[in-house]
Amino acid sequence: MTRIVVLGGGTGGTLAANRLRRALPGAEVTVVDLDDVHVYQPGLLFVPFGLARPEEIVRPRHQQLHAGIGYRQSAVDTVDIERDEVHLADGTLLGYDVLVVATGATLLPEETEGLVGPGWMESVSTFYTLDGATALERTLSTFDGGKLVVNVVDMPIKCPVAPLEFCFLADWYFRERGIRDRVELVYATPLDAAFTKPVAAQRLAGLLGEKGVELVTEFNTASVDGSAGRLVGYDAREIGFDLAVVVPLHGGASYIGRSPGLGDELNFVPTDEHTLQSKARPNVFVIGDAANVPASKAGSVTHFEGDVIVENISRHVRGEPLDARFDGHANCFIETGFHKALLIDFNYDTEPLPGHFPTAVGLPLLKESRLNHLGKLMFQWFYWHGLLPGRDLPGIGSAMPRSGKARAGAQR
Ligand SMILES: Cc1cc2nc3c(=O)[nH]c(=O)nc-3n(C[C@H](O)[C@H](O)[C@H](O)COP(=O)(O)OP(=O)(O)OC[C@H]3O[C@@H](n4cnc5c(N)ncnc54)[C@H](O)[C@@H]3O)c2cc1C
């Protein structure tokens, strides 16, 4: 019996385990996670604005796994890739024939000087955790004017469009409350534009301008002073604030750094970008944010990786050559406020382009629409009932569709 151990029971670990259970019914599949709280992370964006309640976006982790899958609740301490063994913090040793690394990206706020100092979770906050998003809801509800700065400390981050969405929703929120003229909104990013890909960056910078959000580029945050209300960049530029909403530095899980040969200097796992096999060992595969592939760290990418990784694990078990077909497909709804959203769809080689998704008669790309907003809202249902159980989106495969795109563009 093939023993498959899946590290992490978030988006990627859950959907991979459920798909593996179906594809390899004879295998023993065990998922390990440090807690039993599965958060629908895209919902964190809505909590600060009172558009979702924390309890609506959380479910027990083990209940998302199909019958017959083992679940161990413990932190991973180390992985010994020489001996094919996982050591858990509770002292258990799990041997494996195939290992799936799905421990995602970890927030490292303590790596930025002063970020978790005075004012943390009050005048300095984040919506990237459930606690932070919940605290921010309280802070925003009593915020009656001043300078609100949304700051990304460094890339890569999960869902690179989420901080932009926060800016757009903040504009909507303060208008609804009738105090928009008393709030100055600033978006400070380490990038040289609003987003990484040129066509989308131009469109998103235009939207920030239309909504009166100041864009500050190439701002690399060195320290945060919550008492004085000031972000300081490595180039000595300063941005004052009354409320800072910060997306902290991200890294891979710390056990990866304690596991010789498994990770890189940021604790992400070097991975073949087309097969999802790790570069460390042929029997180690990686799904989701834990991989160092040049795709967005997004649930959509994790979902599209699902059938490729399961196909390749099955081939590995049968001793067949792997299928190098993952193309980096990413697909993100970008909430823009006032019940509208943009949609972007891209992969390793093709940047987000205008047109329609998935075909010429589908959802509008790079254009605000109510249909896209409904798509974003409906996605939460699909997450729990389709994506995590390991189903495909009807009519949408893992490869990026090209037929509805306005023109072919190529960039890396
Ligand atoms: C605010 C926000 C908004 C987002 N919006 C979107 C969106 O609109 N669209 C989109 O596609 N994506 C979005 N994302 C990104 C998406 O949620 C992630 O990319 C996706 O969840 C990645 O899946 P994963 O399995 O790699 O990681 P995760 O789902 O984060 O799972 C990792 C798991 O590993 C576990 N783990 C970590 N370390 C250990 C350890 N040492 N031992 C045991 N277990 C461990 C964790 O507890 C966790 O359960 C958003 C993310 C955030 C934060």
The ligand as an SDF file (V2000), in Angstrom:
LIG
                    3D

 53 58  0  0  0  0  0  0  0  0999 V2000
   -6.6460   38.2290    2.5080 C   0  0  0  0  0  0  0  0  0  0  0  0
   -6.4980   37.1640    1.4690 C   0  0  0  0  0  0  0  0  0  0  0  0
   -7.3060   37.1840    0.3450 C   0  0  0  0  0  0  0  0  0  0  0  0
   -7.1750   36.2020   -0.6350 C   0  0  0  0  0  0  0  0  0  0  0  0
   -7.9740   36.2620   -1.7330 N   0  0  0  0  0  0  0  0  0  0  0  0
   -7.8360   35.3420   -2.7130 C   0  0  0  0  0  0  0  0  0  0  0  0
   -8.6920   35.3850   -3.8630 C   0  0  0  0  0  0  0  0  0  0  0  0
   -9.5790   36.2270   -3.9770 O   0  0  0  0  0  0  0  0  0  0  0  0
   -8.4800   34.4580   -4.8410 N   0  0  0  0  0  0  0  0  0  0  0  0
   -7.4990   33.5060   -4.7260 C   0  0  0  0  0  0  0  0  0  0  0  0
   -7.3460   32.6950   -5.6470 O   0  0  0  0  0  0  0  0  0  0  0  0
   -6.6860   33.4380   -3.6420 N   0  0  0  0  0  0  0  0  0  0  0  0
   -6.8470   34.3230   -2.6310 C   0  0  0  0  0  0  0  0  0  0  0  0
   -6.0420   34.2570   -1.5100 N   0  0  0  0  0  0  0  0  0  0  0  0
   -4.9150   33.2930   -1.4870 C   0  0  0  0  0  0  0  0  0  0  0  0
   -5.3340   31.8760   -1.1300 C   0  0  0  0  0  0  0  0  0  0  0  0
   -6.0900   31.8600    0.0580 O   0  0  0  0  0  0  0  0  0  0  0  0
   -4.0760   31.0280   -0.9560 C   0  0  0  0  0  0  0  0  0  0  0  0
   -3.2320   31.2050   -2.0780 O   0  0  0  0  0  0  0  0  0  0  0  0
   -4.4050   29.5510   -0.8410 C   0  0  0  0  0  0  0  0  0  0  0  0
   -5.1180   29.3350    0.3460 O   0  0  0  0  0  0  0  0  0  0  0  0
   -3.1210   28.7180   -0.8700 C   0  0  0  0  0  0  0  0  0  0  0  0
   -3.3910   27.3970   -0.4990 O   0  0  0  0  0  0  0  0  0  0  0  0
   -2.2410   26.5580    0.2570 P   0  0  0  0  0  0  0  0  0  0  0  0
   -2.8040   25.2100    0.4680 O   0  0  0  0  0  0  0  0  0  0  0  0
   -0.9590   26.7000   -0.4430 O   0  0  0  0  0  0  0  0  0  0  0  0
   -2.0580   27.3060    1.6600 O   0  0  0  0  0  0  0  0  0  0  0  0
   -3.0880   27.4330    2.8490 P   0  0  0  0  0  0  0  0  0  0  0  0
   -4.4890   27.3160    2.3710 O   0  0  0  0  0  0  0  0  0  0  0  0
   -2.7160   28.6810    3.5700 O   0  0  0  0  0  0  0  0  0  0  0  0
   -2.7950   26.1610    3.7630 O   0  0  0  0  0  0  0  0  0  0  0  0
   -1.5650   25.9380    4.3950 C   0  0  0  0  0  0  0  0  0  0  0  0
   -1.8140   25.0640    5.5860 C   0  0  0  0  0  0  0  0  0  0  0  0
   -0.5860   24.6070    6.1330 O   0  0  0  0  0  0  0  0  0  0  0  0
   -0.7070   24.5670    7.5430 C   0  0  0  0  0  0  0  0  0  0  0  0
    0.6360   24.6280    8.1360 N   0  0  0  0  0  0  0  0  0  0  0  0
    1.5660   25.6000    8.0090 C   0  0  0  0  0  0  0  0  0  0  0  0
    2.6550   25.2840    8.7100 N   0  0  0  0  0  0  0  0  0  0  0  0
    2.4430   24.0830    9.2600 C   0  0  0  0  0  0  0  0  0  0  0  0
    3.2120   23.2280   10.0950 C   0  0  0  0  0  0  0  0  0  0  0  0
    4.4480   23.5220   10.4980 N   0  0  0  0  0  0  0  0  0  0  0  0
    2.6620   22.0600   10.4830 N   0  0  0  0  0  0  0  0  0  0  0  0
    1.4070   21.7030   10.1020 C   0  0  0  0  0  0  0  0  0  0  0  0
    0.6460   22.4700    9.3070 N   0  0  0  0  0  0  0  0  0  0  0  0
    1.1590   23.6560    8.8990 C   0  0  0  0  0  0  0  0  0  0  0  0
   -1.5550   25.7890    7.8590 C   0  0  0  0  0  0  0  0  0  0  0  0
   -2.1810   25.6810    9.1340 O   0  0  0  0  0  0  0  0  0  0  0  0
   -2.5540   25.7870    6.7130 C   0  0  0  0  0  0  0  0  0  0  0  0
   -3.7270   25.0940    7.0270 O   0  0  0  0  0  0  0  0  0  0  0  0
   -6.1920   35.1910   -0.4920 C   0  0  0  0  0  0  0  0  0  0  0  0
   -5.3860   35.1560    0.6650 C   0  0  0  0  0  0  0  0  0  0  0  0
   -5.5460   36.1190    1.6330 C   0  0  0  0  0  0  0  0  0  0  0  0
   -4.6760   36.0690    2.8710 C   0  0  0  0  0  0  0  0  0  0  0  0
  1  2  1  0
  2  3  1  0
  2 52  2  0
  3  4  2  0
  4  5  1  0
  4 50  1  0
  5  6  2  0
  6  7  1  0
  6 13  1  0
  7  8  2  0
  7  9  1  0
  9 10  1  0
 10 11  2  0
 10 12  1  0
 12 13  2  0
 13 14  1  0
 14 15  1  0
 14 50  1  0
 15 16  1  0
 16 17  1  0
 16 18  1  0
 18 19  1  0
 18 20  1  0
 20 21  1  0
 20 22  1  0
 22 23  1  0
 23 24  1  0
 24 25  2  0
 24 26  1  0
 24 27  1  0
 27 28  1  0
 28 29  2  0
 28 30  1  0
 28 31  1  0
 31 32  1  0
 32 33  1  0
 33 34  1  0
 33 48  1  0
 34 35  1  0
 35 36  1  0
 35 46  1  0
 36 37  1  0
 36 45  1  0
 37 38  2  0
 38 39  1  0
 39 40  1  0
 39 45  2  0
 40 41  1  0
 40 42  2  0
 42 43  1  0
 43 44  2  0
 44 45  1  0
 46 47  1  0
 46 48  1  0
 48 49  1  0
 50 51  2  0
 51 52  1  0
 52 53  1  0
M  END
$$$$
